[in-house]
Amino acid sequence: MKSTLLHKTAPQVAQEIHACIGCNECLLACPALAETISIDVLNRETLSGAISTPVARFARSCYQCGACVAPCPVGLHRDAMIMWIKVRLMRSERGG
């Protein structure tokens, strides 16, 4: 896994979210996903708004293995999108 894939700007992540076709292949391939999460919810909560408990649990359990990247038919990097949720969670826990 290349660490540069995890360092995307908010507009780049937003562009990837917009390009998502909602097939759910990334989540089906993920070894860290312990409960069902809608790809629409995950996309919506990535950059803004409240982060639901299931999405927060998923983001915390994701260890950036990259298993979500290969099955994506449009070549998106869900790992980078999850990193954005991780950052949002850290900021909220610190009160900022």
N, C-alpha and C positions, 0 to 999 in steps of 0.2 A: 504494500500500500504506500502510495506517495503522500507525504504530509501536505504537499501543495494543494491537493484536492480538498483539503479541509479548510483552507483559508480563502473563502470567497466573500465578496462584498454582499451587502444586503440586496442591491439590485441584481446581482448574479444569482443569488438564491431565489429571489422573487421570480426571475426569468425561468429558472428550472421548475419552480412550482407551477408556473403558468403553462409550461410545456408538458407537464405530467398528464398522461392520458387516463389515469385512474384505473389501470389494469390490476394493481395490487401485487404484481409479481415481486417487487422489492420486499414487501412485508411477508409474503409467503416464503421467501428464501432466508429470512432473518432468523438466526438461531437464538437471538436474545428476546424475541417477542413472546411474551407469556400469556397475553390475553388479546382478544380481537379488538383491533382499532381500525376504524374506517380511514382509508387513504385521504378522503375529503377532509376529515377532522384533522388528521396529521398535517396536511398541507395548510389548512387554515390557521392552525396554532403555531406553525413554524416561526413566523416573523412578528405576529402581533396578537393582541387579545389575551384572554386568560388561557392558561395551560391547564387542561383537565388532569385529574389524577391519573387516569390510565396512560395518557401521553407522557406525563412526568415520569411515571414508573418505567415506561419503555425507554425514554431518553437516558435515564440513569443506568439502565441495564445494558444499553448499547455500548459495546467495547470497540467500535470502529473497525470491525474485521473486514468490511467491504463486500460481504456476501450479497448485499442488496444491489450492487452496481452491475454486475454481469447480466442478471436476468432482465434488466430494464430495456424494453424494446426501443426506447428513444435515447438511450445512453445517458440518463441523468445520474447524478451522484447524491443519492439519498443520504449517504454518510455525511456529506457536507451540510445537508439540510438538518440532520439530527444534531450536528455540532452547534448550529444556531439555537436550537431548543436548549441544549446543555448550557450555553452561554446565558440565555435568558433566565434559566432556572438559577444559575449561580448569582446573577445580578439580583434577582428577586429575594434570594435567601440572604443576601448582604444588605438588602434594603435599598438597592439603587437600581 
